[in-house]
Amino acid sequence: MTRGSRAATRLYTAFVGCKVSQADSEAARAELLAAGLEEAVTAEDADVAVIHTCAVTREAERKSRQLAHRLARRGVRVVVAGCAATRDAAQFDGEAVTPLGERSWAQLAVDLGAGAPVAALAARETGGGAMGTGEPSPREAPPSPREAPPSPPVSPRPGRRTRFVLKAQDGCGGRCAYCVVRVVRGTPRSLPLSEAVAAATRAVAGGCGEVVLSGIDLGAWRDAASGAGLAALVEALVEVPGLARLRLSSLEPGALDDRLAAALAHPRVARHLHVPLQSADDGVLAAMARPYDWAGYRAALERVAARVPDCAFSTDLMVGYPAEDEAAFAHSLAAVVSGLFGRVHVFAFSPRPGTPAAALTPLPAAVVRRRRRSGPPGRSARRGAARRPLEGVQFTVRALPSRRGRAAGADGSRRGRRGLQ
């Protein structure tokens, strides 16, 4: 059967970037399938691909464009959404690539799933209207996604996944000088406590052993009804019947207060936190408008470690920020080898349009490349330093079966054909 003769439009979804992008992709998939589209087994088998893009760096945007245009060249109609498409939809210009714009998934489903699936989409591109212009249709003007509260999370299909990404928060109220995500994601919004617990309960009942709690600024989560913070949400989620493990996505150090540290000690909470550092030099942190200094950052991690001695930490380290001199870079290197971190993601400063840092004079490219290449020591050395205090300690590792025959350990590791990674 040819692609054009199918009774229903076949859908493929993909995402670039963080856990929130993944959750948004799953929500789009669920709504479009509920509207009557069918799920394609592979991208090549699809009529339409919906891609959630990322704008955190130029490289992330490049990967987003590359994925969209690669699928379009294969004859798949592509719809792009997410951060990069929101920041600059024009970068995805192409005959078969269409930005979602301000339209809701329900509106898009009308074009893709009701009557004339692909033809209607193409007609809107050439004949004006919401799909061609990026403006909302007069028949329905949904609230801006930068202001709308997070939608209730969709439940995963039974047997589809063993890990459920629960998007409990969106938006950011921070003012980091280099960050464009706060611009494209809007002000902080939170999913109500009752809805978050209900979503996790449905996911566990559907076969997901692990729930990953995610948000653009997860530490800013607040329940509007009670005023409760993130610690209360963690305390509620670990009581979901049948839950094997709760994992938290990236957290800012300011979120790690005493109550949350105590909540993280629950045996159902994964013994890992990702806490972005960006730089260990106080001058650079101030220039970035990060809301902490190195001493405060370290104190936050030590607060958790005092409650959860076996907790592993990973972080992000930005090199080449315009305010970073050699002494500042040396401070960051010293932090990396301090034994705090088992994993460090090193990336180069990427000026993002619309941010204060974009106007700064960049460092020479050769300097940035050298710092990136001479960054953290090898993985085994870092992990050895981080794990040394745990030598001789016995742990119980809970394994969750996965769709592809792998098992996820309680420390977040994967055991598969290549052994422990």
C-alpha positions as CSV (number, residue, x, y, z in Angstrom):
1,M,0.0,0.0,0.0
2,T,1.4,3.4,-0.9
3,R,1.8,6.2,1.6
4,G,-1.0,8.3,-0.1
5,S,-3.5,5.4,-0.2
6,R,-3.6,4.6,3.5
7,A,-6.9,4.9,5.3
8,A,-5.4,6.8,8.2
9,T,-2.4,9.1,8.6
10,R,0.6,7.4,10.2
11,L,2.4,9.4,12.9
12,Y,6.0,9.3,14.0
13,T,7.2,11.4,17.0
14,A,10.7,12.4,18.1
15,F,12.3,14.9,20.3
16,V,15.7,16.7,20.8
17,G,16.8,17.8,24.2
18,C,15.6,17.4,27.8
19,K,13.1,15.3,29.7
20,V,10.5,18.1,29.3
21,S,10.9,17.9,25.6
22,Q,10.4,14.2,25.9
23,A,7.2,14.6,27.9
24,D,5.9,17.2,25.5
25,S,6.5,14.8,22.6
26,E,4.6,12.0,24.5
27,A,1.7,14.3,25.1
28,A,1.5,15.3,21.4
29,R,1.6,11.7,20.4
30,A,-1.2,10.7,22.7
31,E,-3.5,13.5,21.6
32,L,-2.9,12.9,17.9
33,L,-3.4,9.2,18.2
34,A,-6.6,9.8,20.2
35,A,-7.8,11.9,17.3
36,G,-7.6,9.0,14.9
37,L,-4.0,8.9,13.6
38,E,-2.1,5.6,13.6
39,E,1.4,5.2,15.0
40,A,4.1,4.4,12.5
41,V,6.6,1.7,13.4
42,T,9.5,3.7,11.9
43,A,10.0,7.2,10.6
44,E,10.3,5.8,7.1
45,D,6.8,4.3,7.4
46,A,5.2,7.6,8.5
47,D,3.1,10.1,6.7
48,V,3.7,12.8,9.3
49,A,6.5,13.3,11.8
50,V,6.1,15.6,14.8
51,I,9.4,16.7,16.2
52,H,9.9,18.6,19.5
53,T,13.0,20.7,19.1
54,C,15.6,22.2,21.4
55,A,17.2,25.7,21.6
56,V,19.6,25.5,24.6
57,T,22.6,25.8,22.3
58,R,23.3,26.4,18.6
59,E,24.3,22.8,18.4
60,A,20.9,21.7,19.7
61,E,19.2,23.8,17.1
62,R,21.4,22.4,14.4
63,K,20.5,18.8,15.5
64,S,16.8,19.8,15.5
65,R,17.0,21.2,11.9
66,Q,19.0,18.2,10.8
67,L,16.4,15.7,12.0
68,A,13.5,17.7,10.5
69,H,15.1,18.1,7.1
70,R,16.4,14.5,7.0
71,L,12.8,13.2,7.5
72,A,11.4,15.7,5.0
73,R,13.9,14.5,2.4
74,R,12.5,11.0,2.8
75,G,9.0,12.2,1.9
76,V,7.6,12.6,5.4
77,R,5.6,15.7,6.2
78,V,7.3,17.2,9.3
79,V,5.7,19.4,12.0
80,V,8.1,21.1,14.4
81,A,7.3,22.3,17.9
82,G,9.2,23.0,21.1
83,C,11.9,25.5,22.0
84,A,13.8,26.0,18.7
85,A,10.6,26.2,16.7
86,T,9.2,28.8,19.2
87,R,12.4,30.9,19.2
88,D,12.8,31.0,15.4
89,A,10.4,29.1,13.3
90,A,12.0,30.5,10.1
91,Q,15.1,28.4,10.6
92,F,13.0,25.3,9.7
93,D,11.8,26.7,6.4
94,G,11.4,24.0,3.9
95,E,8.8,22.6,1.4
96,A,7.8,19.8,3.8
97,V,8.5,21.3,7.2
98,T,5.8,23.2,9.0
99,P,6.1,25.0,12.4
100,L,3.2,24.2,14.8
101,G,3.0,27.9,15.7
102,E,0.3,28.8,18.3
103,R,-2.0,26.0,17.2
104,S,-3.1,23.4,19.7
105,W,-2.6,19.7,19.0
106,A,-6.4,19.4,18.8
107,Q,-6.3,21.9,15.9
108,L,-3.5,20.1,14.2
109,A,-5.3,16.8,14.6
110,V,-8.2,18.2,12.5
111,D,-5.7,18.8,9.6
112,L,-3.9,15.5,10.1
113,G,-6.6,13.1,11.1
114,A,-10.0,14.2,9.9
115,G,-10.9,13.6,6.3
116,A,-7.9,14.9,4.3
117,P,-4.9,14.4,6.5
118,V,-1.9,15.5,4.5
119,A,-3.6,17.5,1.8
120,A,-5.3,19.8,4.3
121,L,-1.9,20.6,5.9
122,A,-0.3,21.4,2.6
123,A,-3.3,23.6,1.6
124,R,-2.9,25.6,4.8
125,E,0.8,26.2,4.1
126,T,0.2,27.6,0.6
127,G,-3.2,29.3,1.2
128,G,-2.5,31.1,4.4
129,G,-4.3,30.6,7.7
130,A,-3.0,29.4,11.0
131,M,-0.7,26.6,9.7
132,G,1.0,28.7,7.1
133,T,1.4,31.9,9.2
134,G,2.0,30.5,12.6
135,E,-1.0,32.5,13.9
136,P,-3.9,30.9,15.7
137,S,-7.0,30.1,13.7
138,P,-10.0,32.4,14.1
139,R,-12.2,29.5,15.0
140,E,-10.1,28.8,18.2
141,A,-7.4,30.9,19.8
142,P,-5.6,28.8,22.4
143,P,-3.7,30.5,25.2
144,S,0.0,31.1,24.5
145,P,2.0,28.0,25.4
146,R,4.3,30.4,27.3
147,E,1.5,31.2,29.8
148,A,-0.7,28.1,29.8
149,P,-0.5,25.8,32.8
150,P,1.0,22.3,32.1
151,S,-1.5,20.0,30.7
152,P,-2.4,16.9,32.7
153,P,0.2,14.3,31.8
154,V,-0.8,11.5,29.4
155,S,-0.7,7.9,30.6
156,P,1.8,5.7,28.8
157,R,0.4,2.7,26.8
158,P,0.6,-0.5,28.8
159,G,3.9,-2.2,28.0
160,R,5.3,0.8,26.0
161,R,7.7,2.0,28.6
162,T,9.0,1.1,32.1
163,R,9.9,4.7,32.8
164,F,7.3,7.5,32.8
165,V,8.4,11.2,32.5
166,L,6.0,13.3,34.6
167,K,6.2,16.9,33.6
168,A,5.1,18.7,36.8
169,Q,6.4,22.2,36.0
170,D,7.1,24.5,33.0
171,G,8.6,27.9,32.6
172,C,11.4,29.7,34.5
173,G,11.5,32.9,36.5
174,G,15.3,33.0,36.5
175,R,17.4,35.7,34.8
176,C,20.5,33.8,33.7
177,A,22.3,36.0,31.2
178,Y,23.1,33.2,28.7
179,C,19.8,31.3,28.8
180,V,17.1,31.4,26.0
181,V,15.0,28.7,27.5
182,R,13.4,31.1,30.0
183,V,12.5,33.3,27.0
184,V,10.8,30.6,25.0
185,R,9.2,28.8,27.9
186,G,7.6,31.7,29.7
187,T,6.8,32.2,33.3
188,P,6.8,29.3,35.9
189,R,3.6,27.2,36.0
190,S,3.0,24.1,38.0
191,L,0.8,21.0,37.7
192,P,-1.4,20.7,40.8
193,L,-0.3,18.1,43.4
194,S,-3.5,16.0,43.0
195,E,-3.0,15.8,39.2
196,A,0.6,14.9,39.5
197,V,-0.1,12.1,41.9
198,A,-3.0,10.9,39.8
199,A,-0.8,10.8,36.7
200,A,1.9,8.8,38.5
201,T,-0.7,6.4,39.8
202,R,-2.0,5.7,36.3
203,A,1.5,5.3,34.9
204,V,2.4,2.7,37.6
205,A,-0.8,0.9,37.2
206,G,0.0,0.7,33.4
207,G,3.3,-1.0,34.1
208,C,5.8,1.8,34.6
209,G,8.0,1.0,37.5
210,E,9.9,4.3,37.5
211,V,8.6,7.9,37.4
212,V,10.9,10.7,36.4
213,L,9.8,14.0,37.8
214,S,10.7,16.8,35.4
215,G,10.3,20.5,34.8
216,I,12.1,23.4,33.2
217,D,12.8,24.7,36.8
218,L,11.6,21.7,38.8
219,G,12.6,23.3,42.1
220,A,10.1,26.2,41.4
221,W,7.2,23.7,41.6
222,R,4.4,24.9,43.8
223,D,0.9,23.6,44.4
224,A,-1.5,26.5,43.9
225,A,-4.1,25.2,46.3
226,S,-1.8,24.5,49.3
227,G,1.3,26.5,48.6
228,A,3.3,23.3,49.1
229,G,6.8,23.0,47.5
230,L,8.7,20.3,45.7
231,A,9.5,18.3,48.9
232,A,5.7,17.8,49.5
233,L,5.4,16.5,45.9
234,V,8.2,14.0,46.4
235,E,6.7,12.9,49.7
236,A,3.4,12.3,48.0
237,L,4.8,10.5,44.9
238,V,6.9,8.0,46.9
239,E,3.6,6.7,48.4
240,V,2.1,5.8,45.1
241,P,1.2,2.0,45.4
242,G,3.5,-0.2,43.3
243,L,6.1,2.5,42.5
244,A,9.6,1.0,42.4
245,R,11.6,4.2,41.9
246,L,11.1,8.0,41.7
247,R,13.8,9.9,39.9
248,L,14.2,13.7,39.8
249,S,15.5,15.5,36.7
250,S,17.8,18.5,36.8
251,L,17.6,20.7,40.0
252,E,19.0,24.1,40.8
253,P,21.1,24.1,44.0
254,G,18.7,26.6,45.6
255,A,16.0,24.0,45.6
256,L,18.0,21.6,47.9
257,D,16.7,22.7,51.2
258,D,16.5,20.6,54.4
259,R,13.0,19.2,53.8
260,L,13.8,18.2,50.2
261,A,17.1,16.6,51.3
262,A,15.1,14.6,53.9
263,A,12.6,13.5,51.3
264,L,15.3,12.3,49.0
265,A,16.4,9.8,51.6
266,H,13.3,7.7,51.0
267,P,14.3,4.3,49.7
268,R,12.2,4.7,46.6
269,V,14.0,7.8,45.4
270,A,16.9,7.2,43.0
271,R,20.3,7.9,44.5
272,H,21.3,10.5,41.8
273,L,20.8,14.2,41.3
274,H,21.8,16.4,38.4
275,V,22.6,19.9,39.6
276,P,24.0,22.3,37.0
277,L,27.1,24.2,38.1
278,Q,28.1,26.1,34.9
279,S,31.2,27.5,36.6
280,A,32.9,27.2,40.0
281,D,34.3,30.8,39.8
282,D,32.3,33.3,41.7
283,G,33.1,36.1,39.2
284,V,31.8,34.1,36.3
285,L,28.7,33.0,38.2
286,A,27.9,36.7,39.0
287,A,28.4,37.6,35.3
288,M,26.1,34.8,34.3
289,A,23.5,36.1,36.9
290,R,23.4,32.6,38.5
291,P,21.8,32.8,41.9
292,Y,24.6,31.2,44.0
293,D,28.3,31.2,44.5
294,W,30.6,28.1,44.6
295,A,30.5,27.9,48.4
296,G,26.7,27.9,48.3
297,Y,26.5,25.4,45.6
298,R,28.8,23.0,47.4
299,A,26.9,23.5,50.7
300,A,23.7,22.5,48.9
301,L,25.2,19.2,47.7
302,E,26.7,18.5,51.1
303,R,23.3,19.1,52.6
304,V,21.9,16.3,50.5
305,A,24.9,14.0,51.1
306,A,24.5,14.4,54.8
307,R,21.0,12.9,54.5
308,V,21.7,10.5,51.6
309,P,25.4,9.4,51.8
310,D,25.2,7.2,48.8
311,C,23.7,9.9,46.5
312,A,25.7,10.5,43.3
313,F,25.9,13.9,41.7
314,S,26.3,14.9,38.0
315,T,26.6,18.4,36.7
316,D,26.9,20.7,33.7
317,L,30.1,22.8,33.2
318,M,30.1,25.7,30.6
319,V,33.5,26.7,29.3
320,G,34.4,29.8,27.3
321,Y,31.9,32.2,28.8
322,P,33.1,35.7,27.9
323,A,33.9,36.6,31.6
324,E,36.0,33.4,32.1
325,D,39.7,34.0,32.3
326,E,42.4,31.4,32.9
327,A,42.1,31.7,36.7
328,A,38.4,31.2,36.5
329,F,38.7,28.2,34.3
330,A,41.2,26.7,36.8
331,H,38.6,27.1,39.6
332,S,36.1,25.1,37.5
333,L,38.7,22.4,36.9
334,A,39.5,22.2,40.6
335,A,35.7,21.7,41.3
336,V,35.6,18.9,38.8
337,V,38.3,16.9,40.6
338,S,37.0,17.7,44.1
339,G,35.3,14.3,44.3
340,L,31.8,15.8,44.2
341,F,30.8,14.6,40.8
342,G,30.6,11.2,39.1
343,R,29.8,12.7,35.7
344,V,30.4,16.1,34.2
345,H,28.9,17.3,31.0
346,V,31.2,19.9,29.5
347,F,30.0,22.3,26.8
348,A,31.0,25.5,25.2
349,F,29.3,28.8,25.7
350,S,26.8,29.4,22.9
351,P,25.5,32.9,22.4
352,R,21.7,32.8,22.2
353,P,19.8,35.6,20.4
354,G,17.6,37.6,22.8
355,T,19.8,37.0,25.8
356,P,22.1,39.6,27.5
357,A,25.1,37.4,27.0
358,A,24.6,37.5,23.2
359,A,25.9,41.1,23.2
360,L,29.2,40.2,25.0
361,T,32.5,39.9,23.1
362,P,33.2,36.2,22.7
363,L,36.5,34.6,23.6
364,P,38.8,33.4,20.8
365,A,37.5,30.1,19.4
366,A,40.9,28.5,19.9
367,V,40.8,29.3,23.6
368,V,37.3,27.8,24.0
369,R,38.3,24.7,22.1
370,R,41.4,24.2,24.2
371,R,39.5,24.6,27.5
372,R,36.8,22.2,26.3
373,R,39.4,19.6,25.3
374,S,41.5,20.1,28.5
375,G,38.4,19.9,30.7
376,P,37.5,17.2,33.2
377,P,39.8,14.2,33.8
378,G,38.7,10.8,32.4
379,R,35.4,9.2,33.5
380,S,37.1,6.5,35.5
381,A,39.1,9.0,37.5
382,R,36.1,11.2,38.3
383,R,34.0,8.2,39.3
384,G,36.8,6.9,41.4
385,A,37.0,10.1,43.3
386,A,33.3,10.3,43.8
387,R,32.9,6.7,44.9
388,R,35.9,6.5,47.2
389,P,33.9,7.5,50.3
390,L,31.5,4.6,49.6
391,E,34.1,1.9,49.5
392,G,33.0,-1.1,51.6
393,V,29.4,0.1,51.7
394,Q,26.8,-2.5,50.7
395,F,23.9,-1.6,48.5
396,T,20.7,-3.2,47.3
397,V,20.1,-2.6,43.6
398,R,16.6,-2.8,42.3
399,A,16.4,-3.9,38.6
400,L,13.5,-2.9,36.4
401,P,12.7,-4.9,33.3
402,S,12.7,-2.8,30.1
403,R,11.3,-3.2,26.6
404,R,14.6,-4.1,25.0
405,G,15.8,-6.6,27.6
406,R,17.9,-4.2,29.6
407,A,17.7,-3.6,33.3
408,A,18.1,-0.2,35.0
409,G,19.9,-0.3,38.3
410,A,18.9,1.9,41.2
411,D,22.0,4.0,40.7
412,G,20.8,4.8,37.1
413,S,23.2,2.5,35.3
414,R,22.2,0.3,32.4
415,R,23.2,-3.3,32.1
416,G,22.9,-4.5,28.5
417,R,25.0,-6.2,25.8
418,R,28.0,-4.0,26.5
419,G,27.9,-4.6,30.3
420,L,27.6,-2.0,33.0
421,Q,27.9,1.5,31.4
